[in-house]
Amino acid sequence: MQISASAVKELRERSGAGMMECKNALVATEGDLEAALEHLRKSGAAKAAKKAGRIAAEGVVVIVEGEGAAALVEVNSETDFSAKDESFTAFADAVGRTVLAARPADLDALAAAPMDGGAESVETARQNLILKIGENISIRRFEIRTTANGRVGAYRHGSRIGVLVEVEGPQSGLAKDIAMHIAASSPLCVNEDEVPQELLAKEREIFLAQAATSGKPPEIIEKIIAGQLRKFVGEKTLVGQPFVKDPDTTVGKLLGKDTKVVGFTRYEVGEGIEKKEVNFAEEVAAQARNV
């Protein structure tokens, strides 16, 4: 059956799928545009399921701010090449707006929510994007922070690191600066009380093993270890770290005793995901196969 170029063009504009995908869908549905659109959507769902097992460790973090609230989202792709695609970044931004507006309870609720600015669900939009880009696309995680008595600071470094921090008290106006500090210094938690005891025990064990061969008396070793643990806690806790804009003071001293960091969230694209090694030439070749 002869399929006109104008029909292929219209289907591409409506679906966002590739030219050959659109042509094949029109052939399969004997030129019926609406049926071809449905065919592409079903194909997208099938492709999404097929690609779901492939590692998606690249991508972007998105921050969307509102009145007294902000949303932080990580959306992943398989390659950095696709993470820069306009369709991908537009999808990630829309997911961020949806998270802030809908306040979903979890990823399943987000998938079922109507995508911001459209009637289709987030999951349908994701499947359609997989059809267009030809890679596994996943929404890995999101966080919403709200405050009624303070300020939510937000900072995004490039497209790969994002931070939200909730600050209450007279110095809450420093929230964005604190978010910037967290992006740069990656603290483990806010203060010493939040450091996991098992982590402290492990560090103490390491320091003790290092000091065992020093020949120093046990009481001296204990003092050395105590100092090492204090240094460790200072390096890992937000309030104990030297402030990134003024290393002569700590974040805790900067905020003062009457200002409290309620909590923070820091996302870095792909952290904790075992990545496959793909060189740039292979990325380009992979993209070319999906055009």
matplotlib code that plots the C-alpha trace (Angstrom):
import matplotlib.pyplot as plt

x = [0.0, 1.2, 1.6, 1.9, 4.7, 2.2, 0.5, 3.8, 4.6, 1.3, 1.7, 5.3, 4.1, 1.3, 3.2, 6.8, 7.9, 10.5, 9.8, 10.1, 8.0, 5.3, 5.4, 5.3, 2.3, 0.4, 1.1, -0.1, -3.3, -3.9, -3.4, -5.8, -4.2, -6.0, -5.5, -1.8, -1.5, -3.0, -0.7, 2.3, 1.1, 0.7, 4.1, 5.6, 4.2, 5.7, 9.1, 9.0, 8.6, 11.3, 13.8, 12.9, 15.7, 18.4, 20.5, 19.5, 22.1, 22.4, 19.8, 19.0, 17.7, 14.9, 13.8, 10.5, 9.7, 6.4, 5.1, 6.6, 7.4, 9.7, 10.0, 13.2, 13.1, 15.7, 14.8, 17.2, 18.2, 20.7, 23.1, 24.2, 23.5, 19.8, 19.8, 20.5, 17.7, 15.1, 12.2, 13.9, 14.5, 11.0, 9.6, 11.7, 10.6, 7.0, 7.4, 8.8, 5.8, 3.5, 5.2, 4.8, 1.2, -0.1, 2.0, 2.0, 2.6, 5.1, 6.3, 3.2, 1.0, 3.1, 3.0, -0.8, -1.1, -2.0, 1.1, 1.3, -0.1, -1.7, -4.4, -2.2, -0.7, 3.0, 3.5, 2.0, 4.2, 7.2, 6.4, 5.9, 9.3, 10.9, 9.3, 10.8, 14.2, 14.8, 16.2, 15.0, 13.7, 12.9, 11.7, 14.0, 12.9, 11.4, 11.2, 8.8, 9.7, 7.3, 7.5, 5.0, 7.5, 10.7, 12.1, 12.8, 16.2, 16.8, 19.9, 20.8, 24.4, 24.3, 21.8, 23.2, 23.1, 20.1, 19.4, 16.4, 16.9, 14.3, 15.5, 13.6, 14.6, 15.9, 18.6, 16.3, 17.1, 20.3, 18.5, 19.7, 23.3, 23.0, 21.6, 24.6, 26.9, 25.2, 25.6, 29.3, 30.2, 27.7, 27.2, 25.9, 23.3, 22.5, 24.2, 26.0, 22.8, 21.8, 25.1, 24.4, 25.9, 27.1, 29.0, 30.7, 31.5, 33.0, 35.2, 36.3, 37.4, 39.4, 41.1, 41.9, 43.5, 45.6, 46.7, 47.4, 51.0, 51.9, 53.3, 51.5, 49.8, 46.1, 45.0, 46.8, 45.4, 41.9, 42.5, 43.8, 40.8, 38.4, 40.0, 39.8, 36.1, 35.4, 37.1, 35.1, 31.8, 32.7, 33.5, 30.3, 27.7, 26.3, 26.6, 30.2, 31.5, 33.4, 30.9, 31.8, 31.6, 33.6, 35.8, 36.8, 33.4, 31.2, 27.7, 26.5, 28.2, 26.8, 23.2, 23.5, 21.8, 18.2, 18.2, 17.5, 18.0, 15.0, 16.4, 17.8, 17.7, 20.6, 20.3, 23.2, 22.4, 23.1, 24.6, 24.4, 23.7, 26.2, 26.9, 28.0, 31.0, 30.1, 32.4, 31.2, 31.5, 29.3, 26.7, 26.5, 26.2, 23.5, 21.6, 22.0, 20.5, 17.3, 16.8]
y = [0.0, 3.5, 5.8, 9.5, 11.5, 14.0, 11.1, 10.0, 13.7, 14.2, 10.9, 11.9, 15.3, 13.7, 10.8, 12.0, 8.5, 8.1, 8.2, 4.4, 3.6, 5.9, 4.5, 0.9, 1.8, 3.3, 0.3, -2.0, -0.1, 0.5, 4.3, 4.9, 7.7, 7.2, 3.4, 4.0, 6.3, 3.6, 1.0, 3.1, 3.5, -0.2, -0.8, 1.7, -0.2, -3.4, -1.8, -0.2, -3.7, -5.1, -2.3, -2.2, -4.5, -2.4, -0.2, 3.5, 5.3, 8.6, 11.3, 14.5, 15.8, 18.4, 20.9, 22.6, 25.3, 26.5, 28.5, 27.0, 23.8, 22.2, 18.9, 17.1, 14.3, 12.0, 10.8, 8.3, 7.3, 4.7, 7.2, 10.8, 11.4, 10.9, 12.8, 15.9, 15.3, 18.0, 15.5, 13.9, 17.1, 18.3, 15.0, 15.3, 18.9, 17.9, 15.1, 17.6, 19.9, 16.9, 15.8, 19.2, 19.6, 16.1, 15.3, 11.5, 9.1, 7.0, 6.1, 4.0, 6.9, 9.2, 6.8, 6.9, 10.6, 12.8, 14.4, 18.2, 20.0, 16.9, 14.3, 11.2, 9.6, 9.9, 6.2, 6.6, 9.6, 7.6, 4.7, 7.1, 8.6, 5.2, 4.6, 7.9, 7.7, 4.0, 3.6, 2.6, 5.7, 5.5, 7.8, 6.6, 8.7, 11.9, 14.0, 16.8, 19.2, 21.7, 24.1, 26.5, 28.1, 28.4, 28.1, 25.4, 26.1, 24.5, 24.3, 22.4, 22.1, 21.5, 18.8, 16.0, 17.2, 18.6, 19.5, 20.5, 21.7, 22.8, 25.5, 27.1, 30.1, 33.6, 32.6, 30.6, 33.1, 31.2, 28.1, 28.4, 28.9, 25.9, 23.9, 25.0, 23.8, 20.4, 20.0, 20.7, 18.9, 16.0, 15.7, 12.4, 13.9, 17.2, 16.6, 14.2, 12.7, 11.5, 9.7, 5.9, 4.2, 1.3, 3.7, 5.2, 1.8, 0.7, 3.9, 3.4, -0.2, 1.1, 3.8, 1.3, -1.1, 1.7, 2.8, -0.8, -0.8, 2.7, 1.4, 4.2, 3.6, 2.6, 5.9, 7.9, 5.7, 6.4, 10.1, 9.9, 7.8, 10.3, 13.1, 11.1, 10.4, 14.1, 15.0, 12.3, 13.5, 17.1, 16.0, 14.0, 16.2, 19.4, 21.6, 20.4, 21.1, 24.3, 26.5, 26.3, 30.1, 30.8, 27.9, 29.8, 29.1, 26.0, 25.7, 25.3, 28.6, 30.3, 29.4, 30.0, 28.3, 29.5, 28.3, 24.6, 22.5, 20.2, 18.0, 17.8, 15.6, 15.4, 13.5, 12.8, 11.2, 7.5, 7.3, 3.7, 2.2, -0.1, 1.4, -0.4, 1.0, 2.5, 4.7, 7.8, 6.1, 3.2, 5.7, 7.4, 4.1, 3.0, 6.2, 5.9, 2.4, 3.8, 6.7]
z = [0.0, -0.9, 2.1, 1.4, 2.9, 4.3, 6.3, 7.7, 8.6, 10.4, 12.4, 13.3, 14.6, 16.6, 18.1, 18.2, 16.8, 14.1, 10.4, 9.7, 12.9, 11.6, 8.0, 9.3, 11.6, 8.6, 6.5, 9.2, 9.6, 5.9, 6.2, 9.0, 11.0, 14.3, 14.2, 13.4, 16.4, 18.6, 17.0, 17.9, 21.5, 21.8, 20.2, 22.6, 25.6, 24.2, 23.6, 27.0, 28.5, 26.3, 27.3, 31.0, 31.9, 30.3, 32.6, 32.6, 34.7, 32.8, 32.7, 34.6, 37.9, 37.8, 40.4, 40.3, 43.0, 44.2, 47.2, 50.3, 48.4, 45.9, 44.0, 43.1, 40.5, 38.8, 35.4, 33.7, 30.2, 29.0, 27.4, 28.1, 24.4, 24.9, 28.2, 26.2, 23.7, 23.8, 24.0, 27.0, 28.9, 28.1, 29.5, 32.7, 33.2, 32.8, 35.3, 37.8, 37.4, 37.8, 41.0, 42.6, 41.4, 42.1, 45.2, 44.4, 47.3, 45.4, 41.9, 41.1, 41.9, 39.8, 36.8, 37.0, 37.4, 34.4, 32.9, 33.4, 30.4, 28.9, 29.2, 29.0, 32.1, 33.0, 32.2, 28.7, 28.1, 29.3, 26.9, 24.0, 24.7, 24.7, 21.3, 20.0, 21.6, 21.4, 24.9, 28.3, 30.1, 33.8, 36.6, 39.4, 42.4, 43.6, 46.8, 47.8, 50.6, 52.1, 54.9, 56.6, 59.1, 57.1, 53.7, 51.2, 49.5, 46.1, 44.0, 40.8, 39.7, 35.9, 35.2, 37.3, 40.9, 42.7, 46.3, 48.4, 52.0, 54.6, 57.0, 59.9, 62.0, 61.7, 59.2, 56.9, 54.1, 53.7, 52.5, 48.9, 50.0, 52.2, 49.3, 47.2, 50.0, 50.2, 46.4, 46.7, 50.0, 50.0, 53.8, 55.1, 57.5, 59.3, 62.7, 64.9, 66.4, 62.9, 62.2, 62.2, 65.2, 63.1, 60.9, 63.9, 65.3, 61.9, 61.8, 65.4, 64.5, 61.5, 63.6, 66.3, 63.8, 62.4, 65.9, 67.2, 65.8, 67.0, 70.3, 72.2, 75.6, 75.5, 77.1, 74.4, 71.6, 73.0, 72.9, 69.3, 68.2, 69.9, 67.9, 64.7, 65.3, 66.0, 62.7, 60.9, 62.3, 61.3, 57.8, 57.4, 59.1, 57.5, 60.5, 61.1, 57.6, 56.7, 54.7, 51.0, 50.6, 53.7, 54.9, 58.0, 59.6, 59.8, 58.5, 62.1, 63.2, 60.1, 60.9, 64.7, 67.5, 66.7, 63.1, 62.3, 59.2, 59.3, 56.6, 53.1, 50.0, 47.5, 44.2, 41.8, 38.5, 38.5, 42.0, 43.3, 39.8, 38.3, 34.9, 31.7, 29.9, 26.6, 24.6, 22.6, 19.2, 20.4, 21.8, 18.4, 16.6, 19.0, 18.3, 14.5, 14.7, 16.3, 13.9]

ax = plt.figure().add_subplot(projection="3d")
ax.plot(x, y, z, "-o")
ax.set_aspect("equal")
plt.show()
